[in-house]
């Protein structure tokens, strides 16, 4: 169970201690200790293959062979009570091509909030999600005829249904043009600021690190840093988070060589 935080300190949205994931005989995540503060954007950054997606699956409760402590919104990761409290966007858009944008949202809204009595609430949630991702004008378009960026926004709209307390976004801006990337990050900040939503977002694009309130830097399944962008730059005496990350990688490599 999660230890109680000091009085007056909000409980972390995600609390991990000695978090380890093994695939076959190979550890993918190694003894991670971190907390994700509530109501902020925490960036999970690192090169492809470092374990970002595995960590996100562990947080949402879909990853096998997880050991250690992993509490999410005060409950063990994967607990049934968390299903309606977490929105999750995978790297591949999760939409039905033969349904319109609104039909996709109507379907997932009914799954999340079933029953005739909830119909009006579902309509409000669908309309809000469409407005959030700026797709109201495309609500009647078939998802299969949308651009890649629009399909990604439909997946994000699905995750926003029901105003989840925690949004877990696995590289949501990959392959998008700079304008759309900017607009999505503006949306992330607005959701966090206005709704108090906690956002855990992964990326391998280091310039996106500067847009986060806090950062978890991963390399080969190990946590290199857990700090704010400003503190990382200052502590490593660098101008950018990318330079700080590279400095930390070089330091870790040197320590490994010394230990051999």
Secondary structure, 3 states (H helix, E strand, C coil): CCCCCCCCCCCCCEEEEEEEEEECCEEEEEEEEEEECCCCEEEEECCCCCCHHHHHHHHHCCCCCEEEEEEECCEECCCHHHCCCEEEECCCCCCCCCCEHHHHHHHHHHHHCCCHHHHHHHHHHHHHHHHHCCCHHHCCCEHHHCCHHHHHHHHHHHHHCCCCCEEEEECCCCCCCHHHHHHHHHHHHHHHHHHCCEEEEEECCHHHHHHCCEEEEEECCEEEEEECHHHHHHHHCCCCHHHHHHHHHHHHHHHHHHHC
